Amino acid sequence: MTALWTVLAVSLIALGYPLVRTYRRRRGPRIVRCPENGRTASIELDAPHATITQATMGSPILRVKRCSRWPRHQDCDQECLSQVEA
């Protein structure tokens, strides 16, 4: 029984580490240049969404959670994501 728990614990750590790393890399504010007007903007990525898509699809899908230009320009194409390391 102890061997089973050990195998489960090692498996969880091996599978969980990349997800925790993805979450930590995607959280927090970032400064980007807005493609719409060329000025700098502060964005925050949706880290939980990136982590879930990493786990289910193999690579994170990035999307903006907050932007300094919102709510006025909330329906933008989020082209600034190309400036964020994938």
C-alpha positions in Angstrom: 0.0 0.0 0.0 2.8 2.4 0.8 4.4 1.8 -2.6 1.1 2.8 -4.3 1.0 6.1 -2.3 4.6 6.7 -3.2 3.9 6.2 -6.9 0.9 8.4 -6.8 2.8 11.2 -5.0 5.7 11.1 -7.4 3.2 11.1 -10.3 1.4 14.1 -9.0 4.6 16.0 -8.5 5.8 15.1 -11.9 2.6 16.2 -13.5 2.0 19.2 -11.3 5.4 20.9 -11.6 5.0 22.0 -15.2 1.5 23.4 -14.4 2.7 25.3 -11.4 5.6 26.7 -13.5 3.2 27.8 -16.3 0.9 29.5 -13.8 3.8 31.4 -12.1 5.2 32.5 -15.5 1.9 33.9 -16.7 0.8 35.8 -13.6 1.5 39.5 -12.9 1.5 42.7 -14.9 3.4 43.1 -18.2 4.2 46.2 -20.2 3.6 45.9 -23.9 3.2 48.3 -26.8 -0.4 48.6 -27.9 -0.6 47.8 -31.6 -3.6 50.1 -32.0 -1.9 53.3 -31.0 1.8 52.5 -30.4 1.7 53.5 -26.8 2.7 51.4 -23.8 0.0 49.5 -21.9 -0.1 47.4 -18.9 -1.7 44.0 -19.3 -2.3 41.0 -17.1 -2.6 37.5 -18.5 -5.3 35.0 -17.6 -2.9 32.7 -15.8 -5.5 30.0 -14.8 -6.7 29.8 -18.4 -3.1 29.4 -19.6 -2.5 26.6 -17.0 -5.7 24.7 -17.9 -5.0 24.8 -21.6 -1.4 23.7 -21.0 -2.7 20.7 -19.1 -5.3 19.8 -21.6 -3.8 20.8 -25.0 -0.1 20.6 -24.3 0.6 24.4 -24.8 -0.8 27.4 -23.1 -3.4 29.6 -24.9 -2.9 33.2 -23.8 -5.6 35.8 -23.3 -5.6 39.2 -21.6 -7.4 39.3 -18.3 -6.8 43.1 -17.6 -5.5 45.9 -19.6 -4.8 49.6 -18.8 -6.8 50.6 -21.9 -10.0 48.8 -20.8 -13.0 49.1 -20.4 -13.0 51.6 -23.2 -11.1 49.3 -25.6 -12.2 46.0 -24.2 -13.2 44.5 -27.5 -9.7 44.8 -29.1 -8.1 41.9 -31.0 -5.5 41.4 -28.2 -2.7 41.6 -30.8 -0.3 42.6 -28.0 -0.2 39.0 -27.0 2.4 38.4 -29.8 4.8 40.4 -27.7 4.4 38.1 -24.7 6.7 35.1 -24.6 4.6 32.0 -25.5 
